[in-house]
Amino acid sequence: TELGIGVEAIYSEINKKIFRGSVKTVKTSYPLPNIKNNLEVTDVPKNVYDAEKLLIFLLCQNDKKIFNTIKKYIDYSNFRVNLYSKLAEKLYEHFESQKSQNIIDIFSDENDINVITGIMQEDINFGNNNEKALYDALDILRKFDLEKEKNEILKSLKENPQGTEAEVLERRLNDVIFKLHSVSAERRK
């Protein structure tokens, strides 16, 4: 720009203001109904934990359209809560096999069945707007991943890399900042 400030720098400052304090690591102990042990979650922000739980809930609705939307943006291996990743893997396999069966029947482990039934029994209120809830959860997870990547790049840049390494990191940072902005902007359309 005329002032010598790059667009990326402006986006970076905006993101700092928007996301400051929005990602906090919390340790929760969340008991689900009929589960022998509490589900211990550490080093995962509560909003990410809740978003992943909501995606499992939506996958349990046995709707191929919901599955295809989730799969488009996130792989089961990208779930941060280990148990949810394991459950998502089985649910993904179920949808990809195109077998017609009850969701509960795809699980054999008693603990998995208890967690799935607990999630399905929860009173999750999103006003019967599955699509909005789905995209909100996906946005939370996409932003979390991008913020994490941005912070790793900034950390690498603080180590004062030289030459092409610095250029590559700066290009990656610009791409990440642009993607962060895009995640927010595509919902405003």
C-alpha positions as CSV (number, residue, x, y, z in Angstrom):
1,T,0.0,0.0,0.0
2,E,1.0,3.7,-0.1
3,L,2.1,3.6,3.6
4,G,4.4,0.6,3.0
5,I,2.2,-1.8,5.0
6,G,1.4,-5.1,3.3
7,V,-2.1,-6.5,3.1
8,E,-0.8,-9.6,4.9
9,A,0.4,-7.5,7.9
10,I,-3.0,-5.9,8.1
11,Y,-4.7,-9.3,8.1
12,S,-2.2,-10.5,10.7
13,E,-3.1,-7.6,13.0
14,I,-6.8,-8.2,12.5
15,N,-6.4,-11.9,13.3
16,K,-4.5,-11.0,16.4
17,K,-7.4,-8.9,17.6
18,I,-10.0,-11.4,16.6
19,F,-8.4,-14.6,17.9
20,R,-6.6,-13.2,21.0
21,G,-7.7,-15.3,23.9
22,S,-10.1,-17.4,21.8
23,V,-8.0,-20.5,21.9
24,K,-7.3,-21.5,25.4
25,T,-6.2,-25.0,26.5
26,V,-8.4,-26.4,29.1
27,K,-8.4,-29.6,31.0
28,T,-11.9,-31.1,31.3
29,S,-13.4,-34.2,32.8
30,Y,-16.6,-34.8,30.9
31,P,-18.7,-37.7,32.0
32,L,-21.0,-39.1,29.4
33,P,-24.1,-41.1,30.4
34,N,-23.6,-44.8,31.0
35,I,-19.8,-44.6,30.8
36,K,-17.7,-46.5,33.3
37,N,-14.8,-44.0,33.2
38,N,-14.8,-40.3,32.6
39,L,-13.5,-39.1,29.3
40,E,-10.3,-37.2,30.1
41,V,-9.4,-34.5,27.6
42,T,-6.2,-32.5,28.0
43,D,-4.5,-30.0,25.7
44,V,-7.5,-29.5,23.5
45,P,-9.4,-26.2,23.7
46,K,-13.0,-26.6,24.8
47,N,-14.4,-25.2,21.6
48,V,-12.5,-27.8,19.6
49,Y,-13.6,-30.6,21.9
50,D,-17.2,-29.5,21.5
51,A,-16.9,-29.1,17.7
52,E,-15.5,-32.6,17.4
53,K,-18.3,-34.0,19.6
54,L,-20.9,-32.2,17.5
55,L,-19.4,-33.7,14.3
56,I,-19.6,-37.2,15.8
57,F,-23.3,-36.4,16.8
58,L,-24.0,-35.3,13.2
59,L,-22.3,-38.4,11.7
60,C,-24.5,-40.6,13.9
61,Q,-27.5,-39.2,12.1
62,N,-26.5,-41.6,9.3
63,D,-26.8,-38.9,6.6
64,K,-24.5,-39.4,3.6
65,K,-24.7,-35.7,2.7
66,I,-23.5,-34.7,6.2
67,F,-20.7,-37.3,5.9
68,N,-19.6,-36.0,2.5
69,T,-19.5,-32.4,3.7
70,I,-17.4,-33.4,6.8
71,K,-15.0,-35.6,4.8
72,K,-14.5,-32.7,2.3
73,Y,-13.0,-30.6,5.1
74,I,-11.6,-32.9,7.7
75,D,-10.2,-36.5,7.8
76,Y,-10.9,-38.7,10.9
77,S,-7.2,-38.6,11.7
78,N,-7.4,-34.8,12.2
79,F,-9.7,-35.2,15.2
80,R,-7.6,-34.1,18.3
81,V,-9.6,-36.1,20.9
82,N,-8.2,-39.6,20.5
83,L,-11.5,-41.3,21.3
84,Y,-13.4,-39.2,18.8
85,S,-10.8,-39.9,16.2
86,K,-11.3,-43.6,16.7
87,L,-15.1,-43.3,16.5
88,A,-14.8,-41.1,13.5
89,E,-12.6,-43.6,11.7
90,K,-15.3,-46.3,12.2
91,L,-18.0,-44.0,11.1
92,Y,-16.0,-43.0,8.0
93,E,-15.5,-46.7,7.2
94,H,-19.3,-47.2,7.6
95,F,-20.2,-44.5,5.2
96,E,-17.5,-45.5,2.6
97,S,-18.6,-49.1,2.7
98,Q,-22.1,-48.0,1.7
99,K,-23.6,-50.7,3.9
100,S,-27.1,-50.0,5.2
101,Q,-26.9,-50.8,9.0
102,N,-27.7,-49.2,12.3
103,I,-24.9,-46.9,13.6
104,I,-24.6,-48.7,16.9
105,D,-24.1,-52.1,15.1
106,I,-20.8,-50.9,13.5
107,F,-19.2,-50.7,17.0
108,S,-18.0,-53.8,18.9
109,D,-16.2,-52.3,21.8
110,E,-18.5,-51.7,24.8
111,N,-16.8,-48.4,25.7
112,D,-17.2,-47.1,22.1
113,I,-20.9,-48.1,22.2
114,N,-21.4,-46.3,25.5
115,V,-19.8,-43.1,24.2
116,I,-21.8,-43.2,21.0
117,T,-25.1,-43.8,22.7
118,G,-24.2,-41.1,25.3
119,I,-23.5,-38.6,22.5
120,M,-26.7,-39.6,20.7
121,Q,-28.7,-39.2,23.9
122,E,-27.5,-35.7,24.5
123,D,-29.8,-32.8,24.1
124,I,-27.8,-30.8,21.5
125,N,-29.8,-27.8,20.5
126,F,-28.9,-26.1,17.2
127,G,-32.5,-25.2,16.2
128,N,-32.8,-28.0,13.7
129,N,-30.3,-26.3,11.5
130,N,-27.9,-29.1,11.0
131,E,-26.1,-27.4,8.1
132,K,-25.3,-24.2,10.2
133,A,-24.1,-26.4,13.1
134,L,-22.0,-28.5,10.8
135,Y,-20.3,-25.5,9.2
136,D,-19.8,-23.8,12.5
137,A,-18.0,-26.9,13.9
138,L,-15.9,-27.3,10.7
139,D,-14.9,-23.6,10.8
140,I,-13.8,-24.0,14.5
141,L,-11.6,-26.9,13.5
142,R,-10.2,-25.3,10.4
143,K,-9.4,-22.1,12.2
144,F,-7.7,-24.0,15.0
145,D,-5.5,-25.8,12.6
146,L,-4.6,-22.7,10.7
147,E,-3.9,-20.7,13.9
148,K,-1.6,-23.5,15.0
149,E,0.2,-23.6,11.7
150,K,0.5,-19.7,11.8
151,N,2.0,-19.8,15.3
152,E,4.5,-22.5,14.2
153,I,5.6,-20.4,11.2
154,L,6.0,-17.3,13.4
155,K,8.1,-19.3,15.8
156,S,10.3,-20.4,13.0
157,L,10.6,-16.9,11.7
158,K,11.7,-15.6,15.1
159,E,14.8,-17.9,14.7
160,N,15.9,-15.5,11.9
161,P,16.2,-17.9,9.0
162,Q,18.2,-16.7,6.1
163,G,17.7,-16.5,2.3
164,T,15.2,-18.7,0.6
165,E,14.2,-20.4,3.9
166,A,12.9,-17.1,5.1
167,E,11.1,-16.4,1.8
168,V,9.4,-19.8,1.9
169,L,8.3,-19.3,5.5
170,E,6.9,-15.8,4.7
171,R,5.0,-17.2,1.7
172,R,3.6,-20.0,3.8
173,L,2.6,-17.4,6.5
174,N,0.9,-15.3,3.8
175,D,-1.0,-18.4,2.6
176,V,-2.1,-19.3,6.1
177,I,-3.3,-15.8,6.9
178,F,-5.2,-15.7,3.6
179,K,-6.8,-19.1,4.4
180,L,-7.8,-17.9,7.8
181,H,-9.4,-14.8,6.3
182,S,-11.1,-17.0,3.7
183,V,-12.6,-19.3,6.3
184,S,-14.3,-16.3,8.0
185,A,-15.2,-14.6,4.7
186,E,-16.8,-17.6,3.0
187,R,-19.4,-17.8,5.8
188,R,-20.3,-14.1,5.4
189,K,-21.5,-14.6,1.8
